[in-house]
Amino acid sequence: MTSLTRILPLAALLLASALSTAFADARQDILLTDGWKFIRDDVGLTAPADSWQPVTIPHTWNTIEADAGNHKGDPHYPTGYYRGACWYDRTIDMPPAWQGKRVFLRFEAASIVARPFINGNQLGEHRGAFTAFCYEITPFLHPGANDLRVQVDNSHQDDIPPLSGDFNMDGGLYRPVHLIVTDQTCISPLNMGSPGVYLTTKSLSDSSATVQVRTLVSNSQPGPRDKNIISNVDVKTAITDPSGNLVTTNTQQLAVAGGEIGEARSTLTIPSPHRWNGRKDPYLYTVTISLVANNKVTDSIQQPLGLRTVAITEDQGFLLNGQPYPIHGVDKHQDWGDQGWAETPANYDEDAKIILDMGVTAIRLAHYPQGDYFHDLADHNGLLLWNEVSLVNGINDTPAFAANAEQQLRELILQRYNHPSVAFWGLFNELDNQKEPAPDALLQHLKSVIQSMDSSRLIVAASDHYRKNYNRIPDFVAFNQYPGWYQKYGTLESGIDQAFKEVGRRIAFSEYGAGANASQHEEGPLVPASHNGQFHPQEWQTRVHETDWAGMKDNPKLWGAFIWVMFDFQSSGRHEGSQPHLNDKGLVTENRQIKKDAYYFYQANWSGAPMVRIASHAMTPRHLPTTDIEVFSNCPRVELFLNGRSLGAVAPDNVQVFRWPSVALQPGLNTVKAIAAAPAGPIADTCQWLLNPSATP
């Protein structure tokens, strides 16, 4: 795997895309970032907003700072963070240039229920916290200032999954809001918040690829009552390579009646296709779809195209483009330090760099769909994604719940359909935990929905129960197991064997790991940490991961493994590890400031870029005069020095751990240096440990 991080090229590509669209004068996509006012109270539609708090979008009212304090007895804080209805307000100025245009509002997400209003007119109601939704606001606008108000409510809803989970359900407009301005006839943004264009690779070989492009075209002129007004447009599809060179093009003529949506289908052939090949070679074509009327481009959008196939076989495991490809995976929540869910592009960029530098090849987006920008990052950097519908812990056996689960699933598929990074559709996570209704019938139905919409990806699920019929519903099931952390689990080997025997085919580990407080350490022989205790030393987390990965790395019964979890995240119900309201199983701290030892352990095993890291780097002062020293490196040999004296060069074990047992430290300051023999020349890591025998262990 390459360790190259492509964050800056992605930013340049996104800018180029925006400029090309603007140059064509085809549509405007305006981010509504500034100028918002917010009140954390359900004040109603007509309340004056003059005194409300100025905010920028993305925004959540569940930051650590906002939820701080004593809220005993306040019904809005049922589990320690605010859950209820709040309001946003903003002015939209309509310039004269918008006369005769269509205007849409697209919300990338709002948690959990959103009700937007323009000049007092309700546009609709979106129920679901993680998928985009879009409304046309043209009929409600007038020249000059227009009032946009949005009520957002993150209180529990019996008909909206997830019903519960080991994570906070932050509220707010926590992803970007777009104002889209188009011609009267446009590529429709109204199909469940999706782009209105769907790319399907119908065939792929070394000699050619066949791509079907479906484009939804909406004609609003003069309106649905006069169907004899026809809009005639040419739907032009152009595929270009990363350098902007035209590869192939196609034009379809389409007639769309007033008030109707027409569909253009074109089939294009790419000779000698260059495949999207994950971290090795994330090659992306760009598909530009334009509407042309009277020799003028009236609308245009761009979508990524990555040509690839995914499969899992019993003899070879996971295959990308027909070749074995390692699923070195992590799980990731959309939670960032004290910002909660309100992640910015800069946050996503930092996350991607940390993930890529560790050598990760796949990410399970737990336990719900995540943002547009991160999908773009994954496309451009070759990261495979597991996108999961948010069925967590249990279901409600009601028609309303089933309908909302299906709605969220359909939105997810349509909105992520064109992203080559998306390899897996996830059906559920850990159902049956609350002794609620059997989910089998709902899961079978949702599987059939996926099969009808997209047959190119793998249907998976994350289970934590054996002897369940629903474990056989997905194409491939994975299991959440925590040997070495939760006492109910046995050994890793017994867990793999039991799961494999039950389903009769390869499985994956969708979660495994252990907690760690980055500031806590343990000297001497390690004692298994108590998961609900207040002492979560890094060294025990590292031991668990060393043991688990040794049992998984070459196991023919597995098709992949996903670490729980990449980053620490907020979970209001937890009170452990001396860090309340935090799930500390992350390899990196919630603020992204500290990479725990286990991060470097996986970097040594997964990354191709030469690295070396001394374990327990920050364990100082120490009180034991003798210690075992571990070093993580992906190099063939490492030499260790203590206070300038060589302790010898050694080779790694089978999981890239270099060991020097029973090393005697001197009283006072000790300098430890590890020098690894990298191909391009030696690399080193150094730390200092203070030995103070009177220090409290």
C-alpha positions in Angstrom: 0.0 0.0 0.0 1.2 3.5 -0.8 1.3 6.0 2.1 0.8 9.0 -0.2 -1.7 11.4 1.1 -3.7 13.3 -1.6 -5.5 15.9 0.4 -4.2 19.0 -1.4 -4.9 17.6 -4.9 -8.4 16.9 -3.8 -8.9 20.6 -2.8 -7.5 21.6 -6.2 -9.8 19.3 -8.0 -12.9 20.5 -6.1 -11.9 24.1 -6.9 -11.4 23.3 -10.6 -14.9 21.7 -10.7 -16.5 24.7 -9.1 -14.7 27.1 -11.6 -15.8 25.0 -14.6 -19.4 25.1 -13.5 -19.3 28.8 -12.9 -17.7 29.4 -16.2 -20.5 27.6 -18.0 -22.9 29.9 -16.2 -25.1 26.8 -15.9 -25.9 26.6 -12.2 -24.8 28.3 -9.0 -24.1 26.2 -5.9 -23.8 28.7 -3.0 -22.8 27.5 0.5 -24.9 29.2 3.2 -22.1 29.3 5.8 -22.4 32.7 7.4 -25.3 35.0 8.5 -27.2 32.4 10.6 -28.8 33.1 14.0 -29.6 30.3 16.4 -31.6 29.8 19.6 -31.6 26.7 21.8 -35.2 26.8 22.5 -38.4 25.9 20.7 -39.6 29.5 20.3 -41.8 29.0 17.3 -41.9 30.3 13.7 -42.7 33.9 14.4 -40.4 34.7 17.3 -38.1 37.7 16.7 -34.5 36.6 16.0 -32.7 39.8 16.8 -31.3 38.5 20.0 -30.4 35.0 18.8 -26.8 33.8 18.8 -24.8 34.3 15.6 -23.5 30.9 14.3 -21.9 29.5 11.2 -22.9 26.3 9.5 -21.9 23.4 10.1 -23.3 23.9 13.7 -24.4 21.7 16.5 -25.8 22.7 19.9 -24.1 19.7 21.5 -20.5 20.8 21.8 -18.8 20.0 25.0 -18.9 23.6 26.0 -22.6 24.0 25.2 -23.6 21.0 27.3 -21.3 21.8 30.2 -22.8 22.5 33.6 -25.4 21.1 36.0 -28.7 20.5 34.2 -30.3 18.3 36.9 -34.1 18.2 36.4 -34.1 19.8 33.0 -36.1 17.5 30.6 -33.9 18.5 27.7 -31.0 16.7 29.2 -32.3 13.1 29.6 -28.8 11.6 29.3 -26.5 14.5 29.9 -26.7 16.4 26.7 -29.4 18.7 25.2 -32.1 17.0 23.2 -35.0 19.0 21.9 -36.3 21.4 19.2 -34.2 24.5 18.3 -34.4 27.2 15.6 -32.1 28.7 13.0 -32.8 31.9 11.0 -31.1 33.4 8.0 -31.9 35.9 5.3 -31.7 34.9 1.6 -31.3 37.9 -0.7 -32.8 37.4 -4.1 -31.0 39.5 -6.8 -32.7 40.5 -10.1 -30.5 37.9 -11.9 -32.6 35.2 -10.3 -35.8 36.3 -12.1 -36.8 33.4 -14.3 -34.5 31.0 -12.5 -35.2 28.1 -10.2 -33.8 28.0 -6.6 -33.3 25.0 -4.4 -32.2 24.4 -0.8 -30.1 21.3 -0.2 -29.3 20.3 3.4 -26.5 17.7 3.6 -28.0 16.6 6.9 -29.9 17.9 10.0 -30.4 15.9 13.2 -32.9 14.4 13.7 -36.1 16.1 12.3 -35.9 19.2 10.2 -38.7 21.6 9.2 -37.6 24.4 6.9 -39.7 27.5 6.2 -39.3 30.3 3.6 -41.2 33.5 4.4 -43.4 31.4 6.7 -44.2 28.7 4.2 -43.2 25.2 5.3 -41.2 23.4 2.6 -41.6 20.0 4.2 -40.3 17.8 7.0 -37.3 15.5 6.8 -37.1 12.7 9.3 -33.6 11.2 9.7 -30.3 12.5 11.0 -27.7 11.4 8.5 -28.9 11.9 4.9 -29.3 14.9 2.6 -32.6 16.4 1.6 -33.6 19.1 -0.9 -36.6 21.4 -1.6 -37.4 23.8 -4.3 -38.1 27.3 -2.9 -38.8 29.2 -6.1 -42.5 29.7 -5.5 -42.0 31.2 -2.1 -39.2 33.8 -3.0 -39.7 37.4 -3.8 -37.1 40.0 -4.9 -35.0 41.3 -2.0 -34.8 39.8 1.5 -36.4 36.4 2.2 -36.6 34.8 5.6 -35.3 31.2 5.9 -36.1 29.5 9.2 -35.4 25.9 10.2 -36.7 24.1 13.2 -34.4 21.1 14.0 -35.2 18.6 16.8 -32.9 15.9 18.1 -35.2 14.5 20.6 -35.9 10.7 20.5 -38.4 9.6 17.8 -40.0 6.2 18.0 -40.3 5.9 14.2 -36.7 7.0 13.3 -33.6 4.8 13.6 -31.4 4.6 15.5 -33.5 4.1 18.6 -30.4 3.9 20.8 -26.7 3.5 20.6 -23.4 3.9 22.3 -22.9 7.4 20.9 -24.5 10.8 21.2 -27.2 12.0 18.8 -26.0 15.6 18.4 -28.6 18.1 17.1 -28.3 20.9 14.5 -27.5 21.8 11.0 -24.2 20.0 11.4 -23.4 19.6 7.7 -23.3 22.3 5.0 -26.4 23.9 3.5 -26.5 24.7 -0.2 -28.5 27.2 -2.2 -28.7 25.9 -5.8 -29.8 28.2 -8.7 -30.6 26.7 -12.1 -32.4 27.3 -15.3 -36.1 26.4 -15.7 -35.0 23.1 -17.2 -32.3 21.5 -15.0 -30.8 18.2 -13.8 -33.1 17.5 -10.9 -31.7 17.7 -7.3 -35.0 16.6 -5.9 -34.6 12.8 -6.1 -34.0 12.2 -2.4 -31.2 14.7 -2.1 -29.1 12.9 -4.7 -27.3 14.6 -7.7 -29.9 13.4 -10.2 -27.2 11.5 -12.2 -26.4 7.8 -11.7 -23.3 6.1 -13.1 -23.3 2.3 -13.5 -20.4 0.3 -14.8 -22.1 -2.4 -16.9 -19.0 -4.2 -18.0 -15.3 -3.9 -17.3 -12.3 -5.6 -18.9 -8.8 -4.7 -19.8 -9.9 -3.7 -23.3 -13.0 -1.7 -22.6 -15.5 -0.5 -20.0 -19.2 0.2 -20.6 -20.8 2.9 -18.5 -24.5 3.7 -18.3 -25.4 7.2 -17.3 -28.9 8.0 -16.1 -29.8 11.7 -15.9 -33.0 13.1 -14.4 -34.1 16.3 -16.2 -36.8 18.5 -14.6 -38.8 21.1 -16.6 -40.7 23.6 -14.5 -41.9 25.8 -17.3 -44.7 26.8 -17.5 -46.1 24.4 -14.8 -47.8 21.1 -14.4 -51.2 22.3 -15.8 -49.9 23.0 -19.3 -48.4 19.7 -20.5 -48.2 20.7 -24.2 -45.2 23.0 -23.4 -42.2 20.9 -24.2 -38.6 21.6 -23.3 -36.2 20.1 -25.9 -32.7 19.7 -24.6 -29.6 17.8 -25.5 -28.2 15.8 -22.6 -24.4 15.8 -23.2 -22.2 13.4 -21.3 -18.4 13.8 -21.4 -15.9 11.6 -19.6 -12.4 13.0 -19.1 -9.3 11.6 -17.5 -7.5 13.2 -14.5 -5.6 15.5 -16.8 -8.8 16.8 -18.3 -8.4 15.0 -21.7 -11.6 13.9 -23.3 -12.0 10.1 -23.3 -15.5 9.7 -24.7 -18.7 11.6 -25.2 -22.4 11.1 -25.9 -25.4 13.3 -26.6 -29.0 12.3 -26.1 -32.0 14.4 -27.2 -34.7 14.6 -24.6 -38.2 16.2 -24.7 -39.6 17.0 -21.2 -43.1 18.3 -20.7 -43.8 21.1 -18.4 -44.0 20.1 -14.7 -42.5 16.7 -15.6 -39.2 14.9 -15.0 -37.6 13.0 -17.9 -34.8 10.5 -17.8 -32.0 10.4 -20.3 -30.0 7.2 -20.6 -26.7 7.0 -22.4 -24.2 4.3 -22.8 -20.5 5.2 -23.2 -17.5 3.0 -23.9 -14.1 3.7 -22.5 -11.3 2.0 -24.4 -8.4 0.5 -22.4 -9.9 1.6 -19.1 -7.7 2.6 -16.2 -9.1 1.0 -13.0 -9.7 2.6 -9.7 -7.5 0.4 -7.6 -7.8 1.5 -4.0 -4.7 2.9 -2.2 -2.5 1.5 -4.9 -3.9 3.6 -7.6 -7.1 5.6 -7.0 -7.6 6.6 -10.6 -10.7 8.8 -11.2 -12.4 9.9 -14.4 -14.7 12.9 -14.3 -18.1 12.7 -15.8 -19.6 16.0 -16.8 -23.3 16.0 -17.7 -24.6 19.2 -19.4 -28.0 20.3 -20.7 -27.7 22.2 -23.9 -30.6 24.2 -25.4 -30.1 26.6 -28.4 -26.4 26.0 -28.3 -26.2 27.2 -24.7 -25.3 25.1 -21.6 -28.2 25.6 -19.3 -27.2 23.3 -16.5 -24.1 21.2 -15.7 -22.8 19.0 -12.9 -19.8 16.7 -12.5 -19.5 13.3 -10.9 -16.6 11.0 -10.1 -16.2 7.8 -12.0 -14.0 5.0 -10.7 -14.0 1.8 -12.6 -13.6 -1.2 -10.3 -15.2 -4.4 -9.1 -15.5 -5.8 -5.6 -16.1 -9.4 -4.5 -15.4 -11.9 -1.7 -14.5 -15.5 -2.4 -13.8 -18.3 0.0 -10.4 -19.2 -1.4 -9.0 -15.6 -1.7 -11.1 -13.4 0.5 -11.8 -9.8 -0.5 -11.0 -9.0 -4.2 -10.7 -5.6 -5.7 -10.7 -5.8 -9.5 -10.4 -9.6 -9.2 -7.2 -9.5 -7.1 -6.8 -10.1 -3.4 -6.8 -6.8 -1.5 -6.3 -6.4 2.3 -9.1 -5.0 4.3 -7.0 -3.2 6.9 -10.0 -1.4 8.4 -11.1 1.1 11.1 -14.4 2.2 12.3 -15.1 6.0 12.4 -17.7 8.2 14.1 -18.4 11.7 12.9 -17.3 13.2 16.2 -14.5 15.7 16.4 -13.2 17.0 19.7 -15.2 19.6 21.4 -17.0 20.4 18.1 -19.2 17.3 18.3 -20.7 16.5 14.9 -20.0 19.9 13.3 -16.9 18.8 11.3 -15.3 21.2 8.8 -13.3 20.3 5.7 -10.2 21.0 7.6 -11.2 18.4 10.2 -12.0 15.9 7.5 -8.6 16.6 5.9 -6.8 16.0 9.2 -8.7 12.8 9.8 -7.9 11.5 6.4 -4.2 12.2 6.8 -4.0 10.4 10.1 -5.9 7.4 8.7 -3.9 7.3 5.5 -0.6 7.6 7.3 -1.5 4.5 9.4 -1.9 2.4 6.3 -5.7 1.9 6.5 -7.4 0.6 3.3 -11.0 0.6 4.4 -13.3 2.5 6.8 -16.6 1.4 8.3 -18.7 4.6 8.7 -20.3 3.7 12.0 -23.2 3.6 12.5 -24.8 5.8 9.9 -24.1 7.6 6.6 -21.5 10.3 6.8 -20.6 13.5 5.0 -20.2 14.4 1.3 -16.7 15.8 1.7 -15.3 12.7 3.4 -16.7 10.5 0.5 -14.8 12.8 -1.9 -11.6 12.3 0.1 -12.1 8.5 0.1 -12.6 8.5 -3.7 -9.4 10.5 -4.3 -7.3 8.6 -1.8 -8.4 5.1 -2.6 -10.2 4.3 0.8 -12.9 1.7 0.6 -16.0 2.6 2.6 -18.7 0.6 4.4 -21.8 2.7 4.5 -24.3 1.6 7.1 -28.0 2.3 7.5 -28.6 3.3 11.2 -30.4 0.2 12.5 -28.6 0.0 15.9 -29.5 -2.2 18.9 -33.1 -2.8 18.0 -36.2 -1.9 15.9 -39.8 -0.9 16.5 -42.2 -3.3 14.8 -44.4 -0.5 13.3 -45.1 0.5 9.7 -43.8 4.0 10.4 -40.4 2.7 11.6 -40.0 0.3 8.7 -40.9 3.1 6.2 -38.4 5.5 7.7 -35.6 2.8 7.7 -36.3 2.2 4.0 -36.4 6.0 3.3 -33.0 6.4 4.9 -31.6 3.4 3.0 -32.9 4.7 -0.3 -31.5 8.1 0.4 -28.1 6.6 1.3 -27.9 4.5 -1.9 -28.9 7.3 -4.3 -26.7 9.9 -2.6 -23.6 7.7 -2.6 -24.3 5.7 -5.8 -21.5 7.3 -7.8 -18.7 7.1 -5.3 -16.3 4.3 -6.2 -15.0 4.3 -2.6 -18.3 2.8 -1.4 -17.8 -1.0 -1.5 -20.3 -2.2 1.1 -23.9 -1.5 2.1 -24.4 -2.2 5.8 -27.8 -3.5 6.9 -27.5 -3.2 10.7 -25.3 -3.1 13.8 -25.8 -5.2 16.9 -29.5 -5.9 16.8 -31.4 -7.8 19.5 -29.6 -6.0 22.3 -32.7 -4.6 23.8 -34.9 -7.7 23.4 -37.0 -5.9 20.9 -39.0 -7.4 18.0 -37.2 -9.8 15.7 -35.7 -7.8 12.8 -35.7 -10.6 10.2 -38.6 -9.5 8.1 -37.5 -5.9 7.9 -33.9 -6.9 7.1 -35.1 -9.2 4.3 -37.1 -6.3 2.9 -34.2 -3.9 3.1 -31.9 -6.3 1.4 -34.4 -6.6 -1.5 -34.4 -2.8 -1.7 -30.6 -2.8 -2.0 -30.6 -5.5 -4.6 -33.2 -3.7 -6.7 -31.2 -0.4 -6.6 -27.6 -1.5 -6.8 -26.2 -5.0 -7.5 -22.6 -3.8 -7.8 -21.7 -3.7 -4.1 -21.6 -6.2 -1.2 -24.4 -6.3 1.4 -22.9 -6.8 4.9 -23.8 -6.4 8.5 -22.3 -6.2 11.9 -23.7 -8.7 14.4 -22.8 -9.5 18.0 -25.1 -12.5 18.5 -24.7 -16.1 17.4 -27.5 -18.5 16.4 -29.6 -15.9 14.7 -31.3 -16.4 11.4 -30.6 -12.7 10.5 -26.8 -13.4 10.4 -27.5 -15.2 7.1 -29.5 -12.4 5.5 -26.6 -10.2 4.4 -24.2 -11.5 1.6 -21.4 -11.5 4.2 -21.7 -11.0 7.9 -19.1 -9.5 10.3 -19.0 -9.8 14.1 -18.3 -7.3 16.8 -16.1 -9.1 19.4 -13.8 -7.7 22.1 -11.6 -10.5 23.4 -9.3 -9.2 26.1 -11.7 -6.3 27.0 -15.2 -7.5 27.7 -15.3 -10.7 29.8 -18.2 -12.3 27.9 -15.9 -12.9 25.0 -13.5 -15.9 24.9 -10.3 -16.0 22.9 -10.1 -14.5 19.5 -9.5 -17.9 17.9 -12.7 -19.4 19.5 -14.7 -16.4 18.4 -13.6 -16.7 14.8 -14.2 -20.4 14.8 -17.7 -20.2 16.2 -18.7 -17.4 13.8 -17.2 -19.2 10.8 -19.0 -22.4 11.7 -22.3 -20.7 12.2 -22.5 -19.0 8.8 -20.3 -21.5 6.8 -18.2 -18.9 5.1 -15.6 -16.3 5.6 -16.5 -13.6 8.2 -15.0 -10.3 9.2 -14.4 -8.6 12.5 -16.4 -5.4 12.2 -15.3 -4.3 15.7 -12.5 -5.3 18.1 -10.2 -3.4 20.5 -9.8 -2.0 23.9 -10.0 1.3 25.8 -7.1 3.5 26.7 -6.7 6.8 28.4 -3.7 8.4 26.7 -2.4 9.8 30.0 -2.6 6.4 31.9 0.3 3.9 31.8 1.1 0.6 33.6 4.7 -0.6 34.4 5.7 -4.2 34.9 3.6 -7.2 34.3 0.2 -6.1 32.8 -3.0 -6.8 34.6 -6.1 -7.0 32.4 -7.9 -3.6 32.5 -11.5 -3.5 33.7 -13.6 -2.1 30.9 -15.9 -0.2 33.3 -13.1 0.8 35.7 -11.3 4.1 35.9 -7.8 2.7 34.9 -7.4 2.2 31.2 -3.7 2.2 30.6 -2.4 2.4 27.0 -0.2 -0.7 27.5 -3.2 -3.0 28.0 -4.9 -1.6 24.8 -1.6 -2.2 23.0 -1.4 -5.8 24.3 -5.0 -6.5 23.2 -4.3 -5.3 19.7 -1.0 -7.1 19.4 -2.7 -10.3 20.4 -5.8 -9.8 18.2 -3.9 -8.8 15.1 -1.5 -11.8 15.4 -4.5 -14.0 15.3 -6.2 -12.3 12.4 -3.6 -11.2 10.0 -3.3 -14.4 8.0 -6.5 -16.2 9.1 -8.2 -17.8 6.1 -11.6 -17.6 7.8 -11.6 -13.8 7.6 -12.2 -11.5 4.7 -11.4 -8.3 6.7 -11.0 -6.6 10.0 -12.1 -3.2 11.3 -10.7 -1.7 14.5 -13.0 -0.2 17.0 -12.3 2.7 16.8 -10.1 5.2 15.0 -10.8 8.3 17.2 -12.2 8.6 20.8 -15.7 9.9 20.7 -18.5 11.3 23.0 -20.8 8.8 24.6 -22.9 10.3 27.3 -23.7 7.0 29.1 -20.0 6.1 29.8 -18.2 6.8 33.0 -14.9 4.9 32.8 -11.2 5.4 32.2 -11.2 8.6 34.3 -12.8 10.3 31.2 -16.6 10.6 31.7 -18.9 10.6 28.7 -16.2 9.3 26.4 -15.6 6.0 24.5 -11.8 5.8 24.8 -11.2 2.8 22.5 -9.8 5.2 19.8 -6.3 4.8 18.5 -6.2 8.6 18.5 -7.6 11.0 21.1 -10.8 12.9 20.4 -9.0 16.1 19.7 -6.5 14.3 17.4 -3.6 15.5 19.4 -2.2 12.2 20.7 -1.7 9.0 18.7 -1.8 6.1 21.2 0.8 3.3 21.0 -1.7 1.0 19.2 -1.8 3.5 16.3 1.9 3.1 15.8 1.6 -0.7 16.1 -0.8 -0.8 13.2 1.3 1.7 11.2 4.2 -0.7 11.5 2.0 -3.5 10.2 0.0 -1.7 7.5 1.9 1.2 6.2 4.5 1.1 3.4 6.3 4.2 4.5 9.3 3.4 6.7 8.6 4.2 10.4 9.9 3.4 13.8 8.3 4.2 17.2 9.3 3.3 20.8 6.3 2.0 22.8 5.3 3.7 26.0 6.9 6.9 24.7 5.2 9.1 27.3 5.5 6.9 30.3 7.6 9.1 32.6 8.4 9.3 35.4 8.9 5.6 36.1 9.4 3.8 39.3 10.7 0.4 38.3 14.4 0.1 37.5 14.0 -2.7 35.0 11.6 -2.6 32.1 10.8 -4.5 28.9 11.1 -2.2 25.9 9.0 -2.6 22.7 9.6 -0.8 19.4 7.2 -0.8 16.4 8.7 -0.6 12.9 8.1 -1.9 9.4 11.8 -2.2 8.8 13.7 -5.5 8.9 16.0 -4.6 11.9 16.1 -2.1 14.7 19.0 -1.3 17.0 18.2 0.1 20.5 20.4 2.5 22.4 20.1 3.4 26.1 22.1 6.5 27.1 24.3 6.1 24.1 25.0 2.4 24.7 23.8 -0.1 22.1 21.6 -2.9 23.4 21.8 -4.7 20.1 19.9 -5.0 16.9 17.0 -7.4 16.6 14.4 -8.6 14.1 10.7 -8.3 14.6 8.2 -10.9 15.6 5.3 -11.8 13.2 3.5 -8.5 14.0 6.4 -6.1 13.6 7.2 -5.8 17.3 10.9 -5.6 18.3 11.6 -6.5 21.9 14.4 -6.0 24.5 13.5 -7.7 27.8 14.6 -6.7 31.2 16.4 -3.5 30.4 18.0 -1.7 33.4 17.4 2.0 33.6 19.7 4.3 35.5 18.4 6.7 38.2 17.4 10.0 36.8 17.1 10.8 33.1 17.4 8.0 30.5 17.6 8.6 26.8 16.2 5.8 24.7 16.9 5.8 20.9 15.7 3.2 18.3 17.4 3.2 14.9 15.7 1.3 12.1 17.4 0.1 8.9 15.1 1.6 6.3 15.8 1.1 2.5 16.7 4.7 1.9 18.8 5.0 5.0 18.4 4.7 8.8 15.5 6.4 10.6 15.2 7.0 14.3 12.9 7.6 17.2 14.0 9.0 20.6 12.3 9.5 24.0 13.4 10.3 27.5 12.3 8.5 30.6 12.9 9.7 34.1 13.5 6.9 36.6 12.3 8.0 40.0 11.9 4.9 42.3 9.8 7.0 44.7 7.3 7.9 41.9 3.8 6.6 42.5 3.1 3.7 40.1 
